[in-house]
Amino acid sequence: MPFTPGRPLAEAKADLFKALAHPARIRVLELLAEGEQTVGALAEATGLELSHLSQQVSVLRKAGIVDSRRAGNNVICRLCDPQTAELLGVARRMLTVHLRQGQVLLQALSGADDAVALADSVRGASTASEA
């Protein structure tokens, strides 16, 4: 995945986002944003079996997002670039804004006093009386 000359930038970006497109990989990155972690610690924190975790870390390594090294019997993983944590933060802020906008819309719909709201309340009352 890393950028190579002549490769379209949009393609490289798409590959980066594909590597991020799994909840387990996102959780691993969130943990690594706190600092280096052993594979054992990552497995414990994520609840993933070692074989599944190894597959997910391998995808992140191939994408150039995570690096790992051996230290005795342990494999220690880390983020290659601290901006990965910033990217996760941006994603969190985007989701927060989206959810807040949804709550505002829901409140507006719940408090609406228009013909559609009246029709819904009449329909709801007639359905309840039929039951």
All heavy atoms as an XYZ file, in Angstrom:
963
protein
N       0.796     -1.193      0.000
C       0.000      0.000      0.000
C       0.846      1.266      0.000
O       0.432      2.224     -0.585
C      -0.938     -0.021      1.211
C      -1.993      1.047      1.279
S      -1.694      2.803      1.554
C      -0.615      2.944      2.889
N       1.991      1.295      0.630
C       2.723      2.563      0.686
C       2.821      3.211     -0.683
O       2.856      2.544     -1.703
C       4.100      2.160      1.211
C       3.855      0.909      1.974
C       2.741      0.210      1.250
N       2.872      4.517     -0.661
C       2.880      5.283     -1.908
C       4.126      4.985     -2.720
O       5.230      4.940     -2.195
C       2.806      6.784     -1.607
C       2.714      7.603     -2.847
C       1.533      7.656     -3.572
C       3.810      8.298     -3.324
C       1.454      8.398     -4.731
C       3.735      9.040     -4.481
C       2.541      9.092     -5.191
N       3.925      4.743     -3.994
C       5.043      4.536     -4.902
C       4.885      5.503     -6.069
O       3.762      5.807     -6.485
C       5.080      3.088     -5.442
O       3.812      2.773     -6.012
C       5.383      2.098     -4.340
N       5.994      6.001     -6.608
C       5.916      6.941     -7.720
C       5.123      6.355     -8.893
O       5.236      5.174     -9.206
C       7.382      7.166     -8.106
C       8.158      6.829     -6.873
C       7.368      5.741     -6.187
N       4.313      7.192     -9.505
C       3.521      6.774    -10.647
C       2.173      6.185    -10.279
O       1.313      6.015    -11.129
N       2.000      5.849     -9.022
C       0.723      5.292     -8.574
C      -0.227      6.444     -8.268
O       0.146      7.384     -7.578
C       0.949      4.465     -7.321
C      -0.302      3.795     -6.821
C       0.031      2.860     -5.691
N      -1.159      2.124     -5.342
C      -1.432      1.738     -4.122
N      -0.598      1.974     -3.144
N      -2.536      1.067     -3.870
N      -1.463      6.367     -8.738
C      -2.411      7.446     -8.449
C      -2.610      7.614     -6.932
O      -2.770      6.627     -6.207
C      -3.704      6.987     -9.113
C      -3.285      5.995    -10.138
C      -2.039      5.340     -9.591
N      -2.578      8.840     -6.490
C      -2.719      9.129     -5.068
C      -4.063      8.650     -4.534
O      -4.149      8.115     -3.426
C      -2.550     10.634     -4.827
C      -2.569     11.099     -3.387
C      -1.506     10.372     -2.562
C      -2.343     12.597     -3.314
N      -5.122      8.803     -5.321
C      -6.445      8.361     -4.876
C      -6.461      6.853     -4.618
O      -7.110      6.380     -3.680
C      -7.505      8.735     -5.909
N      -5.744      6.103     -5.421
C      -5.661      4.649     -5.238
C      -4.934      4.318     -3.939
O      -5.346      3.432     -3.185
C      -4.938      4.036     -6.436
C      -4.910      2.528     -6.449
C      -4.195      2.002     -7.673
O      -4.603      2.354     -8.800
O      -3.209      1.251     -7.495
N      -3.852      5.013     -3.663
C      -3.104      4.790     -2.424
C      -3.956      5.135     -1.206
O      -3.951      4.410     -0.212
C      -1.818      5.621     -2.429
N      -4.712      6.230     -1.300
C      -5.604      6.605     -0.196
C      -6.688      5.554      0.007
O      -7.021      5.202      1.142
C      -6.253      7.962     -0.467
C      -5.321      9.135     -0.316
C      -6.073     10.423     -0.624
C      -5.187     11.626     -0.576
N      -5.928     12.869     -0.899
N      -7.249      5.051     -1.078
C      -8.287      4.019     -0.980
C      -7.738      2.778     -0.292
O      -8.418      2.168      0.549
C      -8.835      3.684     -2.361
N      -6.506      2.386     -0.629
C      -5.897      1.223      0.009
C      -5.685      1.461      1.504
O      -5.857      0.547      2.313
C      -4.571      0.872     -0.663
C      -4.765      0.190     -2.003
O      -5.892     -0.258     -2.301
O      -3.775      0.110     -2.761
N      -5.303      2.679      1.859
C      -5.150      3.016      3.275
C      -6.473      2.834      4.005
O      -6.542      2.192      5.059
C      -4.655      4.463      3.433
C      -4.678      5.016      4.858
C      -3.680      4.281      5.738
C      -4.412      6.506      4.849
N      -7.543      3.372      3.436
C      -8.843      3.265      4.097
C      -9.351      1.822      4.105
O     -10.041      1.419      5.044
C      -9.855      4.228      3.483
C      -9.632      5.642      3.932
C      -9.118      6.583      3.061
C      -9.915      6.028      5.228
C      -8.894      7.892      3.479
C      -9.693      7.324      5.664
C      -9.177      8.260      4.784
N      -9.002      1.030      3.109
C      -9.364     -0.397      3.122
C      -8.688     -1.089      4.306
O      -9.287     -1.943      4.961
C      -8.943     -1.079      1.819
C      -9.843     -0.791      0.648
C      -9.304     -1.491     -0.600
C      -9.942     -0.956     -1.856
N      -9.329     -1.526     -3.071
N      -7.440     -0.740      4.550
C      -6.718     -1.347      5.675
C      -7.342     -0.953      7.010
O      -7.268     -1.708      7.980
C      -5.243     -0.937      5.644
N      -7.978      0.205      7.051
C      -8.622      0.667      8.281
C     -10.045      0.131      8.424
O     -10.657      0.290      9.474
C      -8.662      2.200      8.301
C      -7.316      2.917      8.268
C      -7.527      4.414      8.161
C      -6.500      2.573      9.495
N     -10.563     -0.506      7.396
C     -11.981     -0.844      7.323
C     -12.353     -2.137      8.047
O     -13.062     -2.983      7.505
C     -12.421     -0.906      5.862
N     -11.901     -2.293      9.273
C     -12.301     -3.452     10.070
C     -12.294     -3.033     11.540
O     -11.313     -2.442     12.008
C     -11.334     -4.616      9.838
C     -11.831     -5.905     10.387
N     -11.820     -6.200     11.725
C     -12.387     -6.972      9.771
C     -12.321     -7.402     11.915
N     -12.683     -7.887     10.739
N     -13.363     -3.326     12.269
C     -13.437     -2.900     13.676
C     -12.267     -3.390     14.527
O     -11.772     -2.645     15.390
C     -14.754     -3.502     14.172
C     -15.552     -3.772     12.952
C     -14.567     -4.019     11.833
N     -11.799     -4.614     14.291
C     -10.678     -5.127     15.082
C      -9.414     -4.329     14.809
O      -8.639     -4.039     15.735
C     -10.454     -6.611     14.782
N      -9.192     -3.953     13.561
C      -7.987     -3.174     13.229
C      -8.075     -1.777     13.843
O      -7.072     -1.247     14.345
C      -7.794     -3.123     11.720
C      -7.432     -4.487     11.145
C      -6.917     -4.415      9.734
N      -7.915     -4.104      8.743
C      -8.589     -4.994      8.030
N      -8.397     -6.290      8.224
N      -9.461     -4.613      7.122
N      -9.267     -1.192     13.822
C      -9.441      0.125     14.458
C      -9.142      0.028     15.944
O      -8.438      0.868     16.507
C     -10.863      0.674     14.221
C     -11.106      0.961     12.738
C     -11.125      1.914     15.071
C     -10.220      2.038     12.153
N      -9.643     -1.024     16.600
C      -9.390     -1.182     18.037
C      -7.901     -1.354     18.311
O      -7.374     -0.779     19.263
C     -10.189     -2.377     18.573
C     -10.075     -2.544     20.066
C     -10.671     -1.355     20.808
N     -10.390     -1.470     22.217
C      -9.857     -0.512     22.962
N      -9.592      0.668     22.444
N      -9.615     -0.706     24.232
N      -7.218     -2.122     17.486
C      -5.769     -2.295     17.642
C      -5.074     -0.941     17.527
O      -4.204     -0.603     18.331
C      -5.210     -3.299     16.602
C      -3.690     -3.225     16.517
C      -5.669     -4.711     16.930
N      -5.468     -0.150     16.545
C      -4.854      1.171     16.364
C      -5.142      2.094     17.550
O      -4.261      2.854     17.971
C      -5.341      1.808     15.062
C      -4.887      1.082     13.789
C      -5.537      1.722     12.566
C      -3.383      1.066     13.665
N      -6.347      2.017     18.090
C      -6.666      2.829     19.275
C      -5.756      2.458     20.435
O      -5.258      3.338     21.150
C      -8.134      2.633     19.672
C      -9.116      3.247     18.709
C     -10.553      2.856     18.983
O     -10.808      1.857     19.699
O     -11.442      3.559     18.470
N      -5.525      1.171     20.606
C      -4.630      0.727     21.683
C      -3.194      1.150     21.423
O      -2.486      1.574     22.342
C      -4.729     -0.793     21.844
C      -6.078     -1.298     22.364
C      -6.201     -2.804     22.147
C      -6.259     -0.937     23.829
N      -2.755      1.045     20.182
C      -1.381      1.439     19.856
C      -1.193      2.953     19.917
O      -0.067      3.425     20.082
C      -0.988      0.894     18.483
C      -0.875     -0.625     18.394
C      -0.547     -1.053     16.974
C       0.157     -1.158     19.378
N      -2.274      3.704     19.800
C      -2.177      5.162     19.939
C      -1.738      5.534     21.354
O      -1.160      6.600     21.573
C      -3.515      5.819     19.604
N      -1.974      4.633     22.304
C      -1.546      4.855     23.690
C      -0.072      4.536     23.880
O       0.528      4.911     24.875
C      -2.386      3.992     24.632
C      -3.864      4.338     24.600
C      -4.723      3.334     25.368
O      -4.155      2.446     26.041
O      -5.949      3.443     25.272
N       0.522      3.803     22.938
C       1.929      3.437     23.018
C       2.145      2.012     22.542
O       1.198      1.299     22.211
N       3.410      1.619     22.498
C       3.746      0.260     22.063
C       3.017     -0.777     22.917
O       2.806     -0.567     24.107
C       5.248      0.018     22.181
C       6.088      0.789     21.194
C       7.559      0.397     21.284
O       8.006     -0.120     22.330
O       8.267      0.623     20.289
N       2.670     -1.890     22.266
C       1.982     -2.971     22.967
C       2.519     -4.300     22.455
O       2.837     -4.430     21.273
C       0.481     -2.936     22.668
C      -0.221     -1.656     23.024
C      -0.737     -1.649     24.454
O      -0.934     -2.693     25.043
N      -0.930     -0.467     24.998
N       2.578     -5.280     23.336
C       2.907     -6.625     22.873
C       1.669     -7.222     22.217
O       0.535     -6.796     22.495
C       3.335     -7.539     24.038
O       2.226     -7.710     24.923
C       4.542     -6.974     24.781
N       1.890     -8.200     21.368
C       0.762     -8.882     20.726
C      -0.119     -9.522     21.794
O      -1.350     -9.498     21.692
C       1.268     -9.911     19.688
C       0.144    -10.808     19.211
C       1.901     -9.194     18.504
N       0.494    -10.066     22.833
C      -0.273    -10.662     23.929
C      -1.179     -9.642     24.611
O      -2.346     -9.930     24.898
N      -0.661     -8.453     24.864
C      -1.468     -7.393     25.491
C      -2.591     -6.957     24.563
O      -3.715     -6.699     25.018
C      -0.579     -6.209     25.863
N      -2.295     -6.868     23.265
C      -3.331     -6.508     22.291
C      -4.431     -7.564     22.249
O      -5.613     -7.237     22.187
C      -2.723     -6.320     20.897
C      -1.840     -5.097     20.696
C      -1.148     -5.166     19.331
C      -2.657     -3.815     20.822
N      -4.035     -8.835     22.286
C      -5.016     -9.921     22.262
C      -5.912     -9.849     23.493
O      -7.138     -9.977     23.389
C      -4.311    -11.274     22.196
N      -5.309     -9.613     24.635
C      -6.087     -9.512     25.874
C      -7.033     -8.315     25.842
O      -8.198     -8.426     26.192
C      -5.138     -9.403     27.070
C      -5.853     -9.448     28.402
C      -4.887     -9.423     29.568
O      -3.809    -10.038     29.463
O      -5.218     -8.784     30.585
N      -6.540     -7.177     25.382
C      -7.354     -5.957     25.364
C      -8.479     -6.005     24.330
O      -9.534     -5.412     24.535
C      -6.468     -4.739     25.107
N      -8.246     -6.706     23.229
C      -9.261     -6.773     22.171
C     -10.182     -7.971     22.306
O     -11.271     -7.983     21.741
C      -8.607     -6.841     20.770
O      -7.804     -8.021     20.696
C      -7.790     -5.604     20.473
N      -9.726     -8.990     23.029
C     -10.511    -10.216     23.136
C     -10.397    -11.108     21.905
O     -11.144    -12.063     21.757
N      -9.452    -10.783     21.028
C      -9.261    -11.573     19.807
C      -8.337    -12.759     20.076
O      -7.411    -12.657     20.884
C      -8.641    -10.714     18.704
C      -9.456     -9.545     18.186
C      -8.618     -8.698     17.239
C     -10.712    -10.037     17.502
N      -8.587    -13.862     19.385
C      -7.655    -14.981     19.432
C      -6.365    -14.540     18.738
O      -6.397    -13.715     17.825
C      -8.241    -16.190     18.722
C      -9.448    -16.775     19.419
C      -9.996    -17.984     18.695
O      -9.249    -18.596     17.888
O     -11.168    -18.305     18.930
N      -5.257    -15.113     19.176
C      -3.956    -14.715     18.613
C      -3.902    -14.861     17.100
O      -3.339    -14.006     16.418
C      -2.829    -15.511     19.261
C      -2.394    -15.021     20.643
C      -1.371    -15.973     21.239
C      -1.837    -13.615     20.563
N      -4.494    -15.920     16.560
C      -4.441    -16.117     15.110
C      -5.199    -15.007     14.383
O      -4.730    -14.490     13.367
C      -5.003    -17.484     14.724
O      -6.360    -17.591     15.120
N      -6.353    -14.628     14.903
C      -7.135    -13.564     14.270
C      -6.427    -12.217     14.432
O      -6.341    -11.423     13.491
C      -8.538    -13.512     14.875
C      -9.457    -12.598     14.157
N     -10.538    -12.005     14.754
C      -9.475    -12.139     12.876
C     -11.160    -11.241     13.881
N     -10.532    -11.301     12.741
N      -5.889    -11.971     15.608
C      -5.151    -10.731     15.840
C      -3.949    -10.641     14.915
O      -3.685     -9.589     14.333
C      -4.702    -10.640     17.297
C      -3.848     -9.423     17.640
C      -4.632     -8.126     17.457
C      -3.306     -9.529     19.043
N      -3.230    -11.725     14.754
C      -2.051    -11.729     13.875
C      -2.438    -11.370     12.445
O      -1.710    -10.634     11.769
C      -1.371    -13.092     13.898
O      -0.797    -13.308     15.158
N      -3.577    -11.878     11.982
C      -4.051    -11.539     10.635
C      -4.324    -10.039     10.522
O      -3.945     -9.406      9.531
C      -5.328    -12.307     10.295
C      -5.122    -13.778     10.095
C      -6.446    -14.512      9.920
O      -7.521    -13.975     10.165
N      -6.357    -15.762      9.488
N      -4.964     -9.478     11.540
C      -5.314     -8.061     11.502
C      -4.057     -7.185     11.568
O      -3.938     -6.202     10.832
C      -6.280     -7.707     12.647
C      -7.571     -8.499     12.647
C      -8.318     -8.450     11.335
O      -8.275     -7.469     10.605
N      -8.998     -9.529     11.003
N      -3.130     -7.557     12.417
C      -1.871     -6.802     12.519
C      -1.091     -6.918     11.212
O      -0.480     -5.945     10.752
C      -1.036     -7.280     13.725
C       0.370     -6.694     13.698
C      -1.733     -6.913     15.030
N      -1.148     -8.061     10.573
C      -0.458     -8.259      9.300
C      -1.002     -7.306      8.225
O      -0.229     -6.726      7.460
C      -0.609     -9.709      8.847
O      -0.010     -9.900      7.601
N      -2.308     -7.145      8.188
C      -2.915     -6.205      7.232
C      -2.401     -4.790      7.508
O      -2.029     -4.059      6.580
C      -4.463     -6.247      7.317
C      -5.093     -5.112      6.520
C      -4.980     -7.598      6.834
N      -2.355     -4.409      8.773
C      -1.886     -3.070      9.143
C      -0.403     -2.891      8.834
O       0.025     -1.807      8.427
C      -2.172     -2.806     10.629
C      -3.648     -2.741     11.005
C      -3.813     -2.739     12.525
C      -4.311     -1.521     10.377
N       0.381     -3.957      9.011
C       1.813     -3.891      8.690
C       2.024     -3.733      7.195
O       2.817     -2.903      6.747
C       2.524     -5.160      9.183
C       3.400     -4.921     10.370
C       4.364     -6.053     10.663
N       3.957     -7.375     10.292
C       3.430     -8.285     11.129
N       3.245     -7.987     12.387
N       3.106     -9.477     10.693
N       1.304     -4.526      6.405
C       1.440     -4.451      4.946
C       1.039     -3.080      4.421
O       1.575     -2.613      3.411
C       0.591     -5.528      4.280
C       1.162     -6.912      4.425
C       0.259     -7.956      3.789
C       0.793     -9.347      4.069
N      -0.141    -10.394      3.610
N       0.105     -2.441      5.109
C      -0.349     -1.114      4.697
C       0.609     -0.017      5.165
O       0.427      1.154      4.820
C      -1.750     -0.849      5.244
N       1.611     -0.388      5.956
C       2.577      0.604      6.435
C       2.057      1.443      7.588
O       2.586      2.517      7.870
N       1.035      0.945      8.284
C       0.421      1.691      9.384
C       1.026      1.280     10.722
O       1.174      2.099     11.625
C      -1.106      1.459      9.405
C      -1.714      1.911      8.075
C      -1.769      2.182     10.567
C      -3.154      1.481      7.873
N       1.379      0.006     10.832
C       1.910     -0.558     12.075
C       3.251     -1.206     11.778
O       3.461     -1.760     10.693
C       0.916     -1.599     12.655
C       1.544     -2.433     13.750
C      -0.333     -0.910     13.168
N       4.133     -1.137     12.756
C       5.436     -1.791     12.674
C       5.530     -2.732     13.869
O       4.889     -2.508     14.895
C       6.539     -0.735     12.726
C       7.913     -1.300     12.411
O       7.987     -2.371     11.772
O       8.910     -0.683     12.809
N       6.313     -3.785     13.733
C       6.498     -4.696     14.866
C       7.950     -5.137     14.922
O       8.666     -5.106     13.919
C       5.562     -5.899     14.749
O       5.852     -6.647     13.593
N       8.346     -5.533     16.126
C       9.705     -6.031     16.333
C       9.671     -7.104     17.404
O       8.749     -7.141     18.224
C      10.647     -4.899     16.744
C      10.280     -4.235     18.062
C      11.222     -3.075     18.403
N      10.684     -2.243     19.454
C      10.718     -2.522     20.747
N      11.265     -3.638     21.165
N      10.202     -1.697     21.637
N      10.654     -7.951     17.366
C      10.770     -9.006     18.379
C      11.625     -8.517     19.529
O      12.650     -7.885     19.332
C      11.425    -10.240     17.782
C      10.400    -11.192     17.300
C      10.967    -12.617     17.261
N       9.938    -13.461     16.724
C       8.944    -13.964     17.440
N       8.869    -13.734     18.718
N       8.031    -14.710     16.878
N      11.177     -8.865     20.733
C      11.953     -8.603     21.948
C      11.847     -9.863     22.799
O      10.851    -10.068     23.501
C      11.417     -7.389     22.695
N      12.840    -10.724     22.668
C      12.776    -12.018     23.360
C      11.659    -12.851     22.762
O      11.611    -13.083     21.559
N      10.741    -13.285     23.618
C       9.611    -14.091     23.160
C       8.418    -13.243     22.736
O       7.401    -13.787     22.323
C       9.161    -15.051     24.272
C      10.187    -16.140     24.517
O      10.948    -16.494     23.622
N      10.212    -16.669     25.725
N       8.533    -11.944     22.885
C       7.413    -11.052     22.589
C       7.556    -10.376     21.236
O       8.663    -10.075     20.793
C       7.296     -9.954     23.658
C       6.911    -10.516     24.998
O       5.991    -11.324     25.094
N       7.606    -10.095     26.039
N       6.420    -10.117     20.626
C       6.362     -9.264     19.443
C       5.720     -7.970     19.908
O       4.629     -7.975     20.490
C       5.532     -9.912     18.305
C       5.389     -8.949     17.141
C       6.185    -11.211     17.863
N       6.408     -6.871     19.673
C       5.932     -5.564     20.114
C       5.518     -4.758     18.896
O       6.260     -4.647     17.921
C       7.024     -4.814     20.917
C       7.400     -5.653     22.140
C       6.549     -3.424     21.310
C       8.576     -5.131     22.915
N       4.306     -4.202     18.963
C       3.757     -3.426     17.853
C       3.705     -1.952     18.232
O       3.574     -1.600     19.402
C       2.339     -3.904     17.526
S       2.265     -5.613     17.002
N       3.782     -1.113     17.200
C       3.667      0.332     17.400
C       3.121      0.954     16.128
O       3.188      0.365     15.044
C       5.007      0.954     17.755
C       6.008      0.926     16.615
C       7.295      1.679     16.945
N       8.190      1.682     15.809
C       8.143      2.572     14.806
N       7.244      3.524     14.808
N       9.002      2.511     13.806
N       2.587      2.163     16.256
C       2.160      2.918     15.090
C       3.391      3.427     14.362
O       4.346      3.896     14.992
C       1.298      4.118     15.496
C      -0.046      3.824     16.162
C      -0.735      5.143     16.538
C      -0.929      2.998     15.267
N       3.384      3.349     13.045
C       4.500      3.886     12.262
C       4.494      5.403     12.278
O       5.549      6.030     12.212
C       4.421      3.396     10.820
S       4.781      1.645     10.628
N       3.307      5.983     12.353
C       3.167      7.434     12.265
C       2.154      7.902     13.298
O       1.020      7.418     13.317
C       2.687      7.801     10.855
C       2.715      9.290     10.571
O       2.536     10.092     11.511
O       2.897      9.646      9.400
N       2.532      8.842     14.162
C       1.592      9.327     15.179
C       0.345      9.995     14.581
O      -0.665     10.126     15.249
C       2.414     10.322     16.001
C       3.638     10.594     15.220
C       3.839      9.476     14.251
N       0.410     10.360     13.304
C      -0.758     10.971     12.673
C      -1.918      9.981     12.547
O      -3.064     10.382     12.373
C      -0.394     11.528     11.299
C       0.511     12.746     11.393
C       0.769     13.339     10.037
O      -0.057     14.085      9.533
N       1.894     12.990      9.447
N      -1.614      8.692     12.673
C      -2.684      7.685     12.655
C      -3.638      7.938     13.815
O      -4.855      7.852     13.654
C      -2.093      6.267     12.737
O      -1.174      6.092     11.668
C      -3.179      5.216     12.659
N      -3.094      8.258     14.976
C      -3.942      8.573     16.139
C      -4.770      9.826     15.860
O      -5.941      9.903     16.253
C      -3.085      8.758     17.385
N      -4.178     10.797     15.174
C      -4.921     12.010     14.818
C      -6.065     11.671     13.868
O      -7.163     12.214     13.986
C      -3.994     13.033     14.171
C      -2.965     13.616     15.120
C      -2.002     14.561     14.413
O      -2.429     15.274     13.478
O      -0.822     14.586     14.805
N      -5.817     10.761     12.913
C      -6.850     10.346     11.981
C      -8.019      9.689     12.724
O      -9.187      9.959     12.435
C      -6.267      9.375     10.945
C      -7.228      8.839      9.886
C      -7.802      9.976      9.040
C      -6.513      7.835      9.004
N      -7.702      8.844     13.702
C      -8.748      8.222     14.514
C      -9.525      9.280     15.296
O     -10.743      9.167     15.452
C      -8.146      7.195     15.470
C      -7.507      5.966     14.821
C      -6.791      5.135     15.871
C      -8.533      5.152     14.074
N      -8.834     10.300     15.762
C      -9.497     11.392     16.474
C     -10.436     12.170     15.569
O     -11.542     12.539     15.972
N     -10.018     12.414     14.347
C     -10.877     13.102     13.371
C     -12.123     12.269     13.114
O     -13.245     12.792     13.074
C     -10.115     13.397     12.057
C     -11.056     13.860     10.959
C      -9.025     14.436     12.295
N     -11.955     10.963     12.956
C     -13.099     10.081     12.726
C     -14.067     10.140     13.898
O     -15.293     10.210     13.707
C     -12.625      8.647     12.498
N     -13.547     10.146     15.106
C     -14.402     10.231     16.304
C     -15.174     11.550     16.318
O     -16.371     11.582     16.591
C     -13.553     10.113     17.564
C     -14.354     10.268     18.859
C     -13.449     10.227     20.073
N     -12.924      8.898     20.281
C     -13.469      8.017     21.125
N     -14.528      8.336     21.818
N     -12.934      6.835     21.269
N     -14.490     12.637     15.995
C     -15.169     13.943     15.983
C     -16.244     13.990     14.899
O     -17.332     14.536     15.112
C     -14.149     15.066     15.808
C     -13.287     15.278     17.059
C     -12.431     16.531     16.999
N     -11.457     16.543     15.916
C     -10.251     15.978     15.971
N      -9.860     15.339     17.055
N      -9.425     16.066     14.948
N     -15.958     13.414     13.739
C     -16.952     13.384     12.664
C     -18.192     12.598     13.094
O     -19.325     13.028     12.852
C     -16.356     12.751     11.399
C     -15.341     13.631     10.704
S     -14.531     12.792      9.319
C     -15.890     12.628      8.184
N     -17.982     11.446     13.732
C     -19.108     10.640     14.203
C     -19.904     11.376     15.275
O     -21.140     11.322     15.285
C     -18.606      9.296     14.748
C     -18.084      8.329     13.703
C     -17.407      7.144     14.372
C     -19.203      7.855     12.791
N     -19.208     12.062     16.158
C     -19.881     12.812     17.218
C     -20.768     13.897     16.625
O     -21.929     14.057     17.031
C     -18.840     13.431     18.176
O     -18.072     12.369     18.743
C     -19.492     14.218     19.284
N     -20.243     14.641     15.664
C     -21.031     15.694     15.014
C     -22.252     15.089     14.325
O     -23.368     15.584     14.444
C     -20.169     16.494     14.005
C     -21.019     17.361     13.095
C     -19.144     17.333     14.744
N     -22.033     13.981     13.612
C     -23.127     13.326     12.895
C     -24.220     12.869     13.872
O     -25.408     13.067     13.613
C     -22.580     12.138     12.097
C     -23.615     11.395     11.338
N     -24.220     11.900     10.213
C     -24.172     10.183     11.559
C     -25.106     11.034      9.769
N     -25.087      9.980     10.567
N     -23.816     12.273     14.985
C     -24.794     11.811     15.974
C     -25.543     12.979     16.613
O     -26.748     12.902     16.835
C     -24.109     10.961     17.044
C     -23.643      9.588     16.572
C     -22.790      8.909     17.640
C     -24.831      8.713     16.208
N     -24.833     14.053     16.894
C     -25.498     15.237     17.467
C     -26.512     15.820     16.491
O     -27.611     16.223     16.875
C     -24.469     16.292     17.855
C     -23.758     15.950     19.135
C     -22.971     17.124     19.690
N     -22.257     16.689     20.869
C     -20.956     16.799     21.057
N     -20.212     17.378     20.141
N     -20.387     16.370     22.149
N     -26.145     15.881     15.218
C     -27.086     16.390     14.213
C     -28.312     15.485     14.129
O     -29.434     15.963     13.996
C     -26.408     16.491     12.845
C     -25.386     17.600     12.768
C     -24.556     17.561     11.486
O     -24.509     16.553     10.792
N     -23.891     18.663     11.189
N     -28.103     14.189     14.240
C     -29.220     13.245     14.231
C     -30.126     13.434     15.428
O     -31.359     13.356     15.309
N     -29.546     13.718     16.592
C     -30.344     13.961     17.793
C     -31.167     15.234     17.651
O     -32.331     15.277     18.038
C     -29.440     14.059     19.023
C     -28.870     12.728     19.450
C     -27.865     12.864     20.572
O     -27.284     13.933     20.788
N     -27.643     11.785     21.292
N     -30.564     16.275     17.079
C     -31.286     17.531     16.866
C     -32.458     17.298     15.922
O     -33.582     17.761     16.170
C     -30.331     18.628     16.320
C     -31.095     19.844     15.842
C     -29.320     19.013     17.388
N     -32.221     16.553     14.845
C     -33.287     16.256     13.893
C     -34.395     15.441     14.550
O     -35.586     15.719     14.374
C     -32.721     15.512     12.678
C     -33.724     15.098     11.614
C     -34.453     16.314     11.041
C     -33.035     14.332     10.503
N     -34.012     14.457     15.343
C     -34.993     13.624     16.037
C     -35.831     14.465     16.995
O     -37.057     14.311     17.058
C     -34.287     12.495     16.785
C     -35.175     11.497     17.517
C     -36.149     10.822     16.542
C     -34.326     10.453     18.221
N     -35.203     15.357     17.730
C     -35.939     16.237     18.638
C     -36.892     17.142     17.867
O     -38.024     17.368     18.283
C     -34.977     17.070     19.484
C     -34.264     16.253     20.537
C     -33.177     17.047     21.253
O     -32.814     18.134     20.835
N     -32.649     16.479     22.325
N     -36.421     17.649     16.734
C     -37.279     18.507     15.913
C     -38.474     17.726     15.382
O     -39.606     18.224     15.379
C     -36.473     19.107     14.752
N     -38.242     16.503     14.951
C     -39.341     15.673     14.459
C     -40.316     15.312     15.573
O     -41.524     15.297     15.373
C     -38.797     14.393     13.806
C     -38.103     14.575     12.470
C     -37.447     13.264     12.038
C     -39.077     15.051     11.419
N     -39.785     15.013     16.750
C     -40.631     14.649     17.884
C     -41.498     15.821     18.331
O     -42.623     15.627     18.775
C     -39.783     14.174     19.063
O     -39.095     13.001     18.715
N     -40.979     17.026     18.192
C     -41.720     18.212     18.617
C     -42.495     18.883     17.499
O     -43.090     19.934     17.691
N     -42.501     18.272     16.326
C     -43.161     18.892     15.170
C     -44.660     18.978     15.396
O     -45.286     18.075     15.949
C     -42.860     18.104     13.907
N     -45.210     20.077     14.958
C     -46.653     20.291     15.067
C     -47.156     20.646     13.676
O     -47.534     21.779     13.419
C     -46.930     21.419     16.072
C     -48.407     21.539     16.391
O     -49.147     20.564     16.165
O     -48.821     22.619     16.861
N     -47.121     19.650     12.786
C     -47.552     19.889     11.417
C     -48.540     18.804     11.006
O     -48.888     17.918     11.794
C     -46.351     19.955     10.464
C     -45.498     18.687     10.482
O     -45.967     17.649     10.988
O     -44.373     18.732      9.985
N     -48.990     18.834      9.785
C     -50.002     17.892      9.311
C     -49.502     16.453      9.357
O     -50.259     15.536      9.689
C     -50.431     18.260      7.886
N     -48.227     16.254      9.053
C     -47.683     14.900      9.071
C     -47.651     14.365     10.497
O     -48.023     13.219     10.760
C     -46.273     14.858      8.433
C     -45.646     13.491      8.571
C     -46.355     15.273      6.973
N     -47.226     15.183     11.444
C     -47.201     14.772     12.842
C     -48.608     14.463     13.329
O     -48.841     13.485     14.048
C     -46.561     15.853     13.703
N     -49.599     15.281     12.934
C     -50.987     15.031     13.305
C     -51.475     13.716     12.720
O     -52.143     12.931     13.399
C     -51.881     16.178     12.828
C     -51.916     17.405     13.739
C     -52.673     18.546     13.057
C     -52.546     17.069     15.060
N     -51.169     13.471     11.464
C     -51.578     12.227     10.818
C     -50.960     11.026     11.525
O     -51.630     10.012     11.729
C     -51.179     12.240      9.342
N     -49.682     11.140     11.921
C     -49.028     10.050     12.642
C     -49.700      9.811     13.987
O     -49.902      8.664     14.388
C     -47.541     10.350     12.854
C     -46.683      9.976     11.658
O     -47.200      9.296     10.744
O     -45.498     10.367     11.642
N     -50.048     10.867     14.692
C     -50.666     10.692     16.006
C     -52.068     10.111     15.876
O     -52.475      9.278     16.666
C     -50.689     12.013     16.787
O     -51.533     12.948     16.134
N     -52.810     10.500     14.852
C     -54.148      9.943     14.608
C     -54.033      8.473     14.237
O     -54.766      7.617     14.751
C     -54.888     10.741     13.513
C     -56.154     10.030     13.071
C     -55.192     12.144     14.001
N     -53.090      8.160     13.360
C     -52.887      6.775     12.933
C     -52.451      5.934     14.134
O     -52.924      4.816     14.306
C     -51.826      6.691     11.833
C     -51.691      5.299     11.235
C     -50.743      5.316     10.052
N     -49.453      5.874     10.431
C     -48.334      5.156     10.548
N     -48.349      3.881     10.295
N     -47.218      5.732     10.905
N     -51.579      6.444     14.964
C     -51.134      5.726     16.141
C     -52.262      5.471     17.109
O     -52.385      4.396     17.697
N     -53.159      6.447     17.269
C     -54.289      6.287     18.177
C     -55.275      5.260     17.639
O     -55.820      4.452     18.380
C     -54.981      7.637     18.381
N     -55.509      5.268     16.332
C     -56.453      4.313     15.760
C     -55.886      2.904     15.797
O     -56.609      1.932     16.014
C     -56.837      4.709     14.327
O     -55.737      4.610     13.468
N     -54.584      2.749     15.634
C     -53.958      1.437     15.703
C     -54.061      0.900     17.117
O     -54.325     -0.276     17.333
C     -52.491      1.524     15.262
O     -52.419      2.076     13.963
C     -51.845      0.147     15.267
N     -53.864      1.771     18.113
C     -53.955      1.363     19.517
C     -55.375      0.955     19.870
O     -55.587      0.003     20.632
C     -53.473      2.492     20.422
N     -56.386      1.648     19.345
C     -57.766      1.312     19.667
C     -58.202      0.011     19.000
O     -59.107     -0.671     19.475
C     -58.718      2.460     19.274
O     -58.731      2.624     17.877
N     -57.569     -0.349     17.878
C     -57.913     -1.579     17.173
C     -57.345     -2.790     17.897
O     -57.844     -3.891     17.746
C     -57.345     -1.557     15.745
C     -58.025     -0.531     14.856
C     -57.322     -0.388     13.516
O     -56.394     -1.170     13.224
O     -57.716      0.519     12.753
N     -56.329     -2.606     18.699
C     -55.649     -3.716     19.365
C     -56.413     -4.254     20.521
O     -57.376     -4.099     21.002
C     -54.279     -3.282     19.851
